[in-house]
Amino acid sequence: MGPLARLVQKEFRQIFRDPLMVRLIFLMPIIQLFVLGHAVSLDLKGVRVSVLDPVPGPLSRRLSQAVWETETFTPGPPVATPSQAEDLLVQGRTDLVLHFPVDLERRMRQGNGVLGINLDGRNSAQAGQALAQVQAVLNLEAARLASGWKGQAPRPGGVTLQPLYLYNPELVSRYQMVPAITILLITIISAMLTGMSVVREKELGTLEQLLVSPLTSRQLVLGKTIPLAILSFGELAVATLAAILVFRLPLEGSVLLLSGAVFLYLLVTLGGGLLASTVSSTQQQAIFTVWFFLVFSILLSGFFFPVANMPQALRWLTWMNPMRFIIEIVRGIYLKGSGPADLALPLGMLAAHGVGVFSLALWRFRKRVA
C-alpha cells in the first residue's frame, strides 16, 4: 500500500471515528431531502383572493366562486371599500383583490367585461403567475356564461383584468431578493462566526484559560457575541445603502424599526451559533451544524418559494423558523412602509424566538463550562 493510499485510509478512519461527523455527513442530507423535497414547489397554492363588489349579484358571485373553487386560490377576508382592500394587502391578510364594476353584466354582454385586480407585487413571480391563472379561470367561466346568452347580445361574454401591482409596480425581482439576501448575509456572519469563534478557543486550548479568568460565563458569552453583533449591524448598514443607491430599492418604512427587528433576529442567530458550539468539538463540526439548520431556514422562510405553496404540515413548521418572520418584516418595511402595528405578529414571534434561543444558548453554555 502506497503513501497516498495510507493517507486516504487514515482520513476515512478519522471521519468514521467521530460519530457526530458521521451523522452530519449521512443523516442530515437525508432529512433535508425528504423535508425540502415537499417544501420546494413553484406551484401556486392557497393564494387568498378577496372581492370588492359594490353591487353584489349572481354574475359576480358566480365568477368569484369559480376562482375560489380552484386548487390555487382560496377566499380571503371580505372587502367593503378600496381603502380596506389596501389595508388588507399592507397587513398581509390577503394576496389579491378583485374589483367588480357596478355594471358588470351589461359590460360582459357587450364583450367588455373589465375587472380591476390589485396584487401584492413584492413577490414578482408569484404575482405574475397569479394574474395569469385568475385570467384563465375567469375567461373559462365567462365562456360558459356566454353560452346561455345566445341571441341576446352580438358579442356575449369576455373578461379583461386591469392589474395594479402594489409595492412593486414593475415586478422587479430584485425588490424581493435584495432584502432577503441582506438577511442571509447577516445570518452567515453572526451564526457561523459565533459557532466557530467558541470552538476555535477549544481547539487552541485557550477556552480553559478564559474560564479560570475573573470573567463570568455570562461576560464570556457577551464578549464573544457583541463584536459579531456590531459587525452584523455594519453589514446591515452597507447592505441598506447598496440596496438604495445601487439597486434602487425604495425604503418606505422606518430605519429604526428595521434595526430593532434585526436586533431581535441577532438574538436568534448569535444564540444558534453558540448552541452549535456547545455540541461541536471542531470548527468543521460547527460549520456543518449551522449549515444544516441554515438550509432549512432559507427554504422554509419564503426566501424563494411562498410559504402558502407548502404542504400544511410544513406551513406549521415554518412558525418555528425565525427567518420567515424577519424576511417578512424587512420586505414589509422596504416595500410597504409597514409600521409596528402592521408587523405586530411577525415582530412578536421574532421576539419570542430571540429570547428563547439566546436564553437556551446561555444556559447550555454555562452548564457546559461549569
FIVODREN-283034 format. One record per residue (C-alpha): residue in one letter; x, y, z. Coordinates in nm, 2 decimals, decimal comma, padded with zeros to 4 digits, always signed. Layout:
N
- a;X;Y;Z
...
This chain:
370
- m;+00,00;+00,00;+00,00
- g;+00,15;+00,33;-00,11
- p;+00,17;+00,66;+00,09
- l;-00,13;+00,81;-00,09
- a;-00,35;+00,50;-00,01
- r;-00,24;+00,51;+00,35
- l;-00,33;+00,88;+00,38
- v;-00,67;+00,81;+00,22
- q;-00,73;+00,52;+00,47
- k;-00,63;+00,74;+00,76
- e;-00,87;+01,02;+00,65
- f;-01,16;+00,77;+00,63
- r;-01,08;+00,63;+00,97
- q;-01,06;+00,98;+01,12
- i;-01,40;+01,07;+00,97
- f;-01,58;+00,75;+01,08
- r;-01,42;+00,77;+01,43
- d;-01,63;+01,07;+01,51
- p;-02,00;+00,97;+01,55
- l;-02,12;+01,33;+01,52
- m;-01,94;+01,38;+01,19
- v;-02,09;+01,06;+01,05
- r;-02,44;+01,18;+01,14
- l;-02,37;+01,52;+00,98
- i;-02,25;+01,37;+00,66
- f;-02,51;+01,09;+00,61
- l;-02,82;+01,15;+00,82
- m;-02,87;+01,53;+00,78
- p;-02,87;+01,53;+00,39
- i;-03,14;+01,25;+00,40
- i;-03,36;+01,46;+00,64
- q;-03,31;+01,76;+00,42
- l;-03,40;+01,56;+00,11
- f;-03,73;+01,44;+00,25
- v;-03,84;+01,76;+00,41
- l;-03,73;+02,01;+00,14
- g;-03,85;+01,78;-00,14
- h;-04,20;+01,86;-00,02
- a;-04,13;+02,23;+00,07
- v;-03,97;+02,34;-00,26
- s;-04,25;+02,40;-00,51
- l;-04,31;+02,65;-00,78
- d;-04,69;+02,57;-00,80
- l;-04,92;+02,83;-00,65
- k;-05,14;+02,71;-00,37
- g;-05,35;+02,89;-00,11
- v;-05,34;+03,23;-00,27
- r;-05,60;+03,44;-00,08
- v;-05,85;+03,62;-00,31
- s;-06,07;+03,90;-00,17
- v;-06,36;+04,05;-00,36
- l;-06,47;+04,42;-00,37
- d;-06,82;+04,40;-00,51
- p;-07,02;+04,73;-00,47
- v;-07,34;+04,58;-00,61
- p;-07,34;+04,20;-00,54
- g;-07,52;+03,99;-00,79
- p;-07,55;+03,64;-00,92
- l;-07,29;+03,71;-01,20
- s;-07,02;+03,84;-00,97
- r;-07,09;+03,56;-00,72
- r;-07,05;+03,30;-00,99
- l;-06,72;+03,45;-01,11
- s;-06,59;+03,47;-00,76
- q;-06,69;+03,12;-00,68
- a;-06,52;+02,99;-01,00
- v;-06,19;+03,14;-00,88
- w;-06,23;+03,01;-00,52
- e;-06,31;+02,66;-00,64
- t;-05,97;+02,60;-00,80
- e;-05,68;+02,44;-00,61
- t;-05,47;+02,76;-00,65
- f;-05,70;+03,01;-00,48
- t;-05,89;+03,04;-00,15
- p;-06,13;+03,30;-00,02
- g;-05,97;+03,60;+00,15
- p;-06,13;+03,84;+00,40
- p;-06,43;+04,03;+00,27
- v;-06,37;+04,38;+00,14
- a;-06,62;+04,67;+00,15
- t;-06,41;+04,97;+00,03
- p;-06,09;+05,03;-00,17
- s;-05,91;+05,16;+00,14
- q;-05,99;+04,84;+00,32
- a;-05,86;+04,64;+00,03
- e;-05,53;+04,83;+00,05
- d;-05,52;+04,78;+00,43
- l;-05,56;+04,40;+00,39
- l;-05,27;+04,39;+00,14
- v;-05,05;+04,61;+00,37
- q;-05,12;+04,38;+00,66
- g;-05,05;+04,07;+00,45
- r;-05,40;+03,93;+00,52
- t;-05,48;+03,88;+00,15
- d;-05,28;+03,83;-00,17
- l;-05,50;+03,99;-00,43
- v;-05,83;+04,18;-00,45
- l;-06,08;+04,15;-00,74
- h;-06,28;+04,47;-00,82
- f;-06,62;+04,41;-00,99
- p;-06,78;+04,71;-01,16
- v;-07,14;+04,80;-01,08
- d;-07,25;+04,73;-01,44
- l;-07,06;+04,40;-01,48
- e;-07,34;+04,21;-01,66
- r;-07,40;+04,49;-01,91
- r;-07,03;+04,51;-01,99
- m;-06,99;+04,14;-02,02
- r;-07,29;+04,12;-02,26
- q;-07,12;+04,38;-02,47
- g;-06,79;+04,19;-02,47
- n;-06,62;+04,45;-02,25
- g;-06,62;+04,29;-01,90
- v;-06,33;+04,48;-01,74
- l;-06,23;+04,39;-01,38
- g;-05,97;+04,56;-01,16
- i;-05,73;+04,34;-00,97
- n;-05,48;+04,46;-00,70
- l;-05,19;+04,23;-00,63
- d;-04,91;+04,22;-00,38
- g;-04,62;+04,27;-00,61
- r;-04,34;+04,20;-00,36
- n;-04,30;+03,85;-00,50
- s;-04,30;+03,94;-00,87
- a;-04,30;+03,58;-00,99
- q;-04,60;+03,48;-00,78
- a;-04,79;+03,80;-00,87
- g;-04,75;+03,74;-01,24
- q;-04,84;+03,37;-01,21
- a;-05,15;+03,45;-01,00
- l;-05,27;+03,71;-01,25
- a;-05,24;+03,47;-01,54
- q;-05,43;+03,19;-01,35
- v;-05,71;+03,42;-01,24
- q;-05,74;+03,55;-01,60
- a;-05,76;+03,19;-01,73
- v;-06,03;+03,09;-01,47
- l;-06,24;+03,40;-01,54
- n;-06,22;+03,36;-01,92
- l;-06,33;+02,99;-01,89
- e;-06,63;+03,09;-01,67
- a;-06,72;+03,38;-01,89
- a;-06,73;+03,14;-02,19
- r;-06,97;+02,92;-02,00
- l;-07,19;+03,21;-01,92
- a;-07,19;+03,34;-02,28
- s;-07,33;+03,01;-02,40
- g;-07,65;+03,09;-02,21
- w;-07,68;+03,44;-02,37
- k;-07,72;+03,34;-02,73
- g;-07,92;+03,58;-02,93
- q;-07,93;+03,84;-02,65
- a;-07,61;+04,02;-02,75
- p;-07,39;+04,04;-03,06
- r;-07,07;+03,98;-02,86
- p;-07,15;+03,79;-02,54
- g;-06,90;+03,72;-02,26
- g;-06,54;+03,84;-02,23
- v;-06,34;+03,94;-01,92
- t;-06,04;+04,16;-01,91
- l;-05,83;+04,22;-01,60
- q;-05,66;+04,55;-01,53
- p;-05,39;+04,47;-01,28
- l;-05,24;+04,71;-01,03
- y;-04,92;+04,57;-00,87
- l;-04,89;+04,73;-00,53
- y;-04,54;+04,79;-00,37
- n;-04,36;+04,67;-00,69
- p;-04,55;+04,81;-00,99
- e;-04,29;+04,70;-01,24
- l;-04,25;+04,35;-01,09
- v;-03,87;+04,39;-01,04
- s;-03,74;+04,07;-00,89
- r;-03,45;+04,24;-00,71
- y;-03,71;+04,43;-00,49
- q;-03,80;+04,09;-00,35
- m;-03,45;+03,93;-00,34
- v;-03,22;+04,21;-00,21
- p;-03,38;+04,24;+00,14
- a;-03,38;+03,87;+00,18
- i;-03,02;+03,84;+00,07
- t;-02,93;+04,11;+00,33
- i;-03,08;+03,88;+00,60
- l;-02,89;+03,58;+00,46
- l;-02,56;+03,77;+00,49
- i;-02,63;+03,88;+00,85
- t;-02,72;+03,52;+00,93
- i;-02,40;+03,37;+00,80
- i;-02,18;+03,63;+00,97
- s;-02,35;+03,61;+01,31
- a;-02,43;+03,24;+01,34
- m;-02,14;+03,07;+01,17
- l;-01,87;+03,30;+01,31
- t;-02,02;+03,27;+01,67
- g;-02,00;+02,89;+01,65
- m;-01,65;+02,89;+01,50
- s;-01,52;+03,15;+01,74
- v;-01,60;+02,95;+02,06
- v;-01,49;+02,62;+01,91
- r;-01,16;+02,77;+01,80
- e;-01,09;+02,86;+02,16
- k;-01,15;+02,49;+02,24
- e;-00,91;+02,38;+01,97
- l;-00,64;+02,62;+02,07
- g;-00,68;+02,53;+02,44
- t;-00,74;+02,89;+02,53
- l;-01,10;+02,84;+02,65
- e;-00,98;+02,69;+02,98
- q;-00,77;+03,00;+03,03
- l;-01,07;+03,22;+02,98
- l;-01,28;+03,01;+03,22
- v;-01,03;+03,05;+03,50
- s;-01,01;+03,42;+03,45
- p;-01,22;+03,67;+03,65
- l;-01,48;+03,67;+03,37
- t;-01,81;+03,51;+03,44
- s;-01,97;+03,28;+03,18
- r;-02,22;+03,55;+03,10
- q;-01,95;+03,80;+03,04
- l;-01,77;+03,55;+02,83
- v;-02,07;+03,49;+02,61
- l;-02,13;+03,87;+02,57
- g;-01,76;+03,92;+02,49
- k;-01,79;+03,67;+02,21
- t;-02,12;+03,79;+02,07
- i;-02,11;+04,17;+02,10
- p;-01,83;+04,21;+01,84
- l;-02,02;+03,99;+01,59
- a;-02,34;+04,19;+01,66
- i;-02,16;+04,51;+01,58
- l;-02,02;+04,36;+01,26
- s;-02,37;+04,24;+01,17
- f;-02,51;+04,59;+01,21
- g;-02,22;+04,72;+01,00
- e;-02,32;+04,46;+00,73
- l;-02,68;+04,58;+00,76
- a;-02,58;+04,95;+00,71
- v;-02,36;+04,86;+00,40
- a;-02,64;+04,64;+00,25
- t;-02,91;+04,90;+00,31
- l;-02,70;+05,17;+00,14
- a;-02,63;+04,94;-00,15
- a;-03,00;+04,85;-00,18
- i;-03,10;+05,21;-00,20
- l;-02,81;+05,36;-00,41
- v;-02,71;+05,06;-00,63
- f;-03,03;+04,85;-00,66
- r;-03,27;+05,15;-00,64
- l;-03,49;+04,99;-00,38
- p;-03,74;+05,22;-00,21
- l;-03,71;+05,23;+00,17
- e;-04,06;+05,32;+00,26
- g;-04,06;+05,24;+00,63
- s;-03,86;+05,32;+00,94
- v;-03,49;+05,26;+00,96
- l;-03,52;+05,24;+01,34
- l;-03,79;+04,97;+01,31
- l;-03,56;+04,78;+01,07
- s;-03,27;+04,80;+01,32
- g;-03,49;+04,68;+01,60
- a;-03,61;+04,38;+01,41
- v;-03,26;+04,29;+01,31
- f;-03,15;+04,31;+01,68
- l;-03,42;+04,06;+01,77
- y;-03,31;+03,84;+01,49
- l;-02,95;+03,86;+01,60
- l;-03,06;+03,71;+01,94
- v;-03,16;+03,40;+01,73
- t;-02,85;+03,38;+01,51
- l;-02,60;+03,45;+01,78
- g;-02,77;+03,21;+02,02
- g;-02,79;+02,95;+01,75
- g;-02,42;+02,98;+01,68
- l;-02,35;+02,95;+02,05
- l;-02,57;+02,64;+02,07
- a;-02,38;+02,48;+01,78
- s;-02,05;+02,54;+01,96
- t;-02,18;+02,35;+02,27
- v;-02,24;+02,03;+02,06
- s;-01,93;+02,06;+01,84
- s;-01,57;+01,98;+01,92
- t;-01,42;+02,12;+01,60
- q;-01,48;+02,42;+01,37
- q;-01,57;+02,17;+01,09
- q;-01,85;+02,03;+01,31
- a;-01,98;+02,37;+01,40
- i;-01,99;+02,48;+01,03
- f;-02,18;+02,16;+00,94
- t;-02,43;+02,20;+01,22
- v;-02,50;+02,57;+01,14
- w;-02,53;+02,49;+00,77
- f;-02,77;+02,21;+00,82
- f;-03,02;+02,44;+01,00
- l;-02,94;+02,73;+00,77
- v;-03,06;+02,53;+00,46
- f;-03,38;+02,45;+00,63
- s;-03,43;+02,82;+00,74
- i;-03,37;+02,96;+00,39
- l;-03,60;+02,72;+00,20
- l;-03,88;+02,73;+00,47
- s;-03,87;+03,11;+00,50
- g;-04,04;+03,23;+00,18
- f;-03,69;+03,33;+00,05
- f;-03,75;+03,17;-00,29
- f;-04,09;+02,99;-00,26
- p;-04,40;+03,12;-00,09
- v;-04,49;+02,96;+00,23
- a;-04,85;+02,91;+00,10
- n;-04,72;+02,67;-00,16
- m;-04,60;+02,43;+00,10
- p;-04,80;+02,13;+00,24
- q;-05,00;+02,21;+00,56
- a;-04,76;+02,03;+00,79
- l;-04,46;+02,23;+00,66
- r;-04,66;+02,55;+00,69
- w;-04,70;+02,48;+01,06
- l;-04,33;+02,40;+01,08
- t;-04,24;+02,75;+00,94
- w;-04,37;+02,90;+01,26
- m;-04,06;+02,76;+01,42
- n;-03,84;+02,94;+01,16
- p;-03,74;+03,29;+01,27
- m;-03,60;+03,37;+00,92
- r;-03,96;+03,35;+00,79
- f;-04,06;+03,64;+01,01
- i;-03,75;+03,86;+00,97
- i;-03,78;+03,84;+00,59
- e;-04,15;+03,92;+00,61
- i;-04,06;+04,22;+00,83
- v;-03,78;+04,35;+00,61
- r;-03,97;+04,32;+00,29
- g;-04,27;+04,50;+00,45
- i;-04,05;+04,78;+00,58
- y;-03,87;+04,83;+00,24
- l;-04,17;+04,80;+00,00
- k;-04,49;+04,86;+00,20
- g;-04,37;+05,11;+00,46
- s;-04,52;+04,88;+00,72
- g;-04,52;+05,00;+01,08
- p;-04,52;+04,82;+01,42
- a;-04,90;+04,77;+01,41
- d;-04,88;+04,61;+01,07
- l;-04,60;+04,38;+01,17
- a;-04,72;+04,30;+01,52
- l;-04,74;+03,93;+01,47
- p;-04,40;+03,87;+01,30
- l;-04,23;+04,10;+01,55
- g;-04,39;+03,92;+01,84
- m;-04,29;+03,58;+01,70
- l;-03,94;+03,70;+01,63
- a;-03,90;+03,84;+01,98
- a;-04,02;+03,51;+02,13
- h;-03,77;+03,31;+01,92
- g;-03,49;+03,55;+02,00
- v;-03,54;+03,55;+02,38
- g;-03,60;+03,17;+02,38
- v;-03,30;+03,07;+02,17
- f;-03,05;+03,31;+02,33
- s;-03,16;+03,21;+02,68
- l;-03,13;+02,84;+02,60
- a;-02,78;+02,90;+02,45
- l;-02,67;+03,09;+02,76
- w;-02,80;+02,82;+02,99
- r;-02,64;+02,54;+02,78
- f;-02,31;+02,72;+02,76
- r;-02,30;+02,79;+03,13
- k;-02,38;+02,42;+03,20
- r;-02,12;+02,30;+02,96
- v;-01,84;+02,51;+03,11
- a;-01,94;+02,46;+03,47
